[in-house]
Amino acid sequence: MHQISPEDLASILSGDPEELDVHLQLVEKDFPIKDCSARFHCHCLTVDANGRVKPDRLAEFMRNAIVNYAIPKSRLDEARARDAKYKSGSAVAALHHEALGTFTDLKNSGEGGEMLLYLLAERFLKIPQVLCKMDLKTDSRVHYHGADGVYASVNDDGILKLFWGESKMYADPTAAVRDCLSSLAPFLIEIDHEGANRERDLVLLSDKADLNDPNLTSAFKKYFNKSSTLSNRVEYCGIALIAFDASFYPPNSVKAVADQVLKAAKNEIEKWTKSVAKRLCAEKLQSFDVQFFCVPIPSAEGFRDTFFEKLGINT
């Protein structure tokens, strides 16, 4: 195997895409951003038949997927095989416990946003994670220095599109857009050299990438071998996510109406996309393929606390 096909990468996706729809309602998909190559996607929390939004359920859904996020694919596959052989669940359960231990207990942690980005990248965009950053952490109380995630797809011309992920979960959407794209920009626009922000992740991709198949992993790593011509067939792209406070969700004691929440979110799309377009231009990212996720929630701080509560972590 020399070059990787779209089917190769699709084969390593994990999880049921429809499960995402239980917790997140699609507001807008592939919304164009004026004068930019970026595409804008918006989700809000679903409203159930009782008129409730359930951020706790979203947090539990995220918690239940942490093994796929935080454990390399080959290790998880080995654990599944062992459990199948011995008709047990202990090997995967042990990895779940290990995955929990990789999350930090720092109060200002952005790992909830990073986890949400992972789920939307894999289950909505169908772009798989190719570098498991949580497995690279040497201390759970220290954030991994690099992008919030690394994902990859292959286009029809055989170009490997490498997506650097960045997420911010703030109360204010404008601040979230600013800081998210400011953090993402160096990974896309810097010239390749040893001091570039992306260099450490590129080195790790050439060594630590895990696509759950030795031949596929070997072929993938060739794209990051500086002595291989395939290294010239990598396009740098971005996946950005912001989650922020939205006032259109009613208080807990008031029933929400799904259509009204959806309509309120749609009414804000133009304002949000203008803010994103302005920042993309300021960061010189107009020509880059950036998949931008916008997730308005009742409270960014409240959701961060809820997510870590579900993980059993006291912040």
C-alpha positions in Angstrom: 0.0 0.0 0.0 1.4 3.4 -1.0 -1.4 6.0 -1.1 -4.4 6.0 1.1 -8.0 6.0 -0.2 -11.1 7.7 1.2 -12.4 4.2 2.0 -9.3 3.4 4.0 -9.9 6.3 6.4 -13.7 5.7 6.5 -13.0 2.2 7.8 -11.5 3.5 11.0 -14.4 5.7 12.0 -16.0 4.8 15.3 -19.5 5.2 16.9 -23.1 5.5 15.6 -23.6 8.8 13.8 -27.3 8.7 14.6 -26.6 8.7 18.3 -25.4 12.3 17.9 -28.9 13.4 16.8 -30.3 12.3 20.2 -28.5 15.1 21.9 -27.7 17.7 19.2 -30.2 19.2 16.8 -28.7 20.3 13.4 -29.5 24.0 12.8 -27.4 24.6 9.7 -24.9 22.5 7.7 -22.3 23.7 5.1 -23.4 27.3 5.5 -21.0 29.4 3.3 -18.9 32.1 4.8 -18.5 35.1 2.6 -15.2 35.4 0.8 -13.8 32.4 2.6 -13.3 28.7 1.9 -14.6 27.8 5.4 -17.9 26.1 6.0 -20.1 26.8 9.0 -22.1 24.1 10.9 -24.4 24.8 13.8 -26.0 22.5 16.3 -28.2 23.3 19.3 -29.3 21.1 22.2 -32.3 18.9 21.3 -35.7 19.5 23.1 -37.5 16.3 24.2 -41.3 15.7 24.4 -41.4 17.2 27.9 -40.0 20.5 26.6 -36.6 20.0 28.3 -33.1 20.4 27.0 -30.7 17.9 28.6 -27.1 19.0 28.8 -26.6 16.2 31.4 -27.5 13.6 28.8 -25.0 15.1 26.3 -22.3 15.0 28.9 -23.1 11.4 29.7 -23.0 10.6 26.0 -19.6 12.2 25.7 -18.3 10.3 28.8 -19.4 7.0 27.3 -17.3 7.7 24.2 -14.1 8.5 25.9 -12.4 5.2 25.3 -12.6 5.8 21.5 -11.3 9.3 22.0 -8.5 8.7 24.5 -7.2 5.2 23.8 -5.3 4.3 20.6 -7.4 2.3 18.1 -5.1 -0.7 18.1 -5.1 -1.0 21.9 -8.9 -0.8 22.0 -9.2 -3.5 19.3 -6.8 -5.8 21.2 -9.0 -5.3 24.4 -12.1 -6.2 22.4 -10.5 -9.3 21.0 -9.5 -10.4 24.5 -12.9 -9.8 25.9 -14.5 -11.8 23.0 -12.1 -14.7 23.5 -12.8 -14.9 27.2 -16.5 -13.8 27.1 -15.6 -10.9 29.3 -15.8 -7.1 29.4 -12.9 -6.5 31.8 -10.3 -5.5 29.2 -12.4 -2.7 27.7 -13.6 -1.7 31.2 -10.0 -1.3 32.2 -9.3 1.0 29.2 -12.4 3.1 30.1 -10.9 3.6 33.6 -7.5 4.4 32.0 -9.2 6.9 29.7 -10.8 8.7 32.7 -7.4 9.1 34.2 -6.1 11.1 31.2 -8.5 14.0 31.8 -7.3 16.9 33.9 -9.0 18.3 37.0 -7.9 21.9 36.3 -10.8 24.3 36.7 -10.3 26.1 33.3 -9.8 22.9 31.3 -11.0 22.9 27.7 -11.1 19.1 27.4 -14.9 19.1 27.3 -14.8 21.2 24.1 -12.0 19.0 22.7 -14.1 15.9 23.3 -17.2 17.5 21.6 -15.0 18.5 18.6 -13.9 14.8 18.3 -17.5 13.5 18.3 -18.6 16.1 15.6 -15.5 15.5 13.5 -15.9 11.7 13.5 -19.7 11.3 13.5 -20.9 14.4 11.6 -18.1 15.1 9.2 -16.9 11.5 9.0 -13.3 12.6 9.4 -11.4 10.2 11.7 -9.0 11.1 14.5 -5.5 9.9 13.5 -3.4 11.0 16.5 -4.7 10.1 20.0 -3.4 13.1 22.0 -4.7 12.0 25.4 -2.5 8.9 25.2 0.6 11.1 24.8 0.0 13.0 28.0 2.6 12.3 30.7 0.7 14.1 33.4 -3.1 14.4 33.6 -2.8 17.8 35.2 -0.8 19.2 32.2 -2.5 19.9 28.9 -1.0 18.4 25.8 1.0 21.1 23.9 -0.3 21.1 20.3 -3.6 21.1 18.5 -6.7 20.0 20.2 -6.9 17.0 17.9 -5.6 15.8 14.5 -7.9 14.3 11.9 -7.6 13.3 8.3 -9.4 12.6 5.1 -8.5 12.0 1.5 -10.0 14.0 -1.4 -10.7 12.8 -5.0 -7.3 13.8 -6.2 -5.5 11.6 -3.6 -4.5 14.6 -1.4 -4.3 13.8 2.3 -6.2 16.6 4.1 -4.9 17.0 7.6 -7.2 18.8 9.9 -5.9 20.5 13.0 -8.5 20.8 15.7 -9.1 23.8 18.0 -12.0 24.3 20.4 -13.1 27.0 22.9 -16.0 26.8 25.3 -16.7 30.4 26.6 -19.6 32.4 27.8 -19.1 35.0 25.0 -19.2 33.8 21.4 -17.1 36.6 20.0 -14.3 35.9 22.4 -14.6 32.2 21.6 -14.3 32.8 17.8 -11.3 35.1 18.4 -9.3 32.8 20.6 -10.2 29.6 18.7 -9.1 30.9 15.3 -6.1 32.7 16.8 -5.0 29.3 18.2 -5.7 27.5 15.0 -4.0 29.9 12.6 -0.3 29.0 13.2 -1.0 25.3 12.4 -2.3 26.3 9.0 -0.4 29.4 7.8 3.2 28.9 9.0 5.8 27.8 6.5 7.0 24.2 7.1 10.2 24.3 9.2 11.6 22.8 12.4 10.3 25.7 14.5 6.7 25.6 13.2 3.9 25.1 15.7 2.7 22.0 13.9 6.2 20.4 13.7 5.9 18.4 17.0 2.5 17.0 15.9 4.0 16.1 12.5 6.8 14.3 14.2 4.3 12.4 16.3 2.2 11.5 13.3 5.3 10.0 11.7 5.8 7.9 14.8 2.7 7.5 16.9 -0.2 7.6 14.4 -2.5 4.6 14.9 -5.0 3.6 12.3 -5.7 0.1 13.8 -4.1 -1.7 10.8 -0.3 -2.1 10.5 -0.3 -1.7 6.7 -2.7 1.3 6.7 -0.7 2.9 9.5 2.6 2.4 7.7 1.1 3.9 4.5 -0.2 6.9 6.4 3.1 7.6 8.1 4.8 7.9 4.7 3.0 11.2 4.3 5.0 12.6 7.2 8.4 11.2 6.1 10.3 14.2 4.8 12.3 12.0 2.4 9.0 10.8 0.7 7.4 12.5 -2.2 4.1 11.9 -0.4 5.0 14.6 2.1 4.2 17.1 -0.7 0.6 15.7 -0.9 -0.6 16.9 2.5 -3.0 19.8 2.7 -3.4 21.6 6.0 -7.0 22.3 7.0 -8.8 23.0 10.2 -11.7 21.9 12.4 -12.8 24.6 14.8 -15.5 24.4 17.5 -17.0 27.1 19.8 -19.6 26.4 22.5 -21.0 29.4 24.2 -23.9 30.8 26.3 -27.2 31.3 24.4 -30.1 33.2 25.9 -32.8 31.6 23.8 -32.9 28.5 26.0 -35.7 29.0 28.6 -35.0 28.7 32.4 -35.2 25.2 33.9 -38.7 25.7 35.1 -40.0 26.7 31.7 -40.9 24.3 28.9 -38.8 24.8 25.8 -40.5 24.5 22.3 -38.2 22.8 19.8 -39.3 24.9 16.8 -38.8 28.1 18.8 -35.2 27.1 19.9 -34.4 26.1 16.3 -35.8 29.3 14.9 -33.9 31.4 17.5 -30.7 29.7 16.6 -31.3 30.2 12.9 -31.9 33.9 13.5 -28.5 34.3 15.0 -26.6 32.5 12.2 -25.9 35.6 10.1 -24.4 37.4 13.2 -22.3 34.4 14.1 -21.0 33.8 10.6 -20.1 37.5 10.2 -18.0 37.3 13.4 -16.3 34.1 12.0 -15.6 35.7 8.6 -14.1 38.8 10.2 -11.7 36.7 12.3 -10.8 34.3 9.4 -9.7 37.4 7.4 -7.8 38.8 10.4 -5.9 35.5 10.8 -5.4 35.2 7.0 -7.3 32.0 6.8 -9.7 32.9 4.0 -8.3 30.3 1.5 -8.1 27.4 4.0 -10.6 24.6 4.3 -11.9 25.2 7.9 -14.9 23.3 9.1 -16.3 25.6 11.8 -18.7 24.2 14.4 -21.0 26.5 16.5 -22.8 25.0 19.5 -24.9 27.4 21.5 -25.7 25.9 25.0 -27.5 27.3 28.1 -24.2 27.8 30.0 -20.6 27.0 28.9 -19.3 27.1 32.5 -22.3 24.9 33.7 -21.7 22.4 30.9 -18.0 22.2 31.7 -18.8 21.5 35.3 -21.4 18.9 34.3 -19.0 17.1 32.0 -16.4 16.7 34.7 -19.0 15.7 37.2 -20.0 12.8 34.9 -16.3 11.8 34.6 -16.2 11.7 38.4 -13.6 14.5 38.5 -13.7 17.3 41.1 -12.4 20.6 39.6 
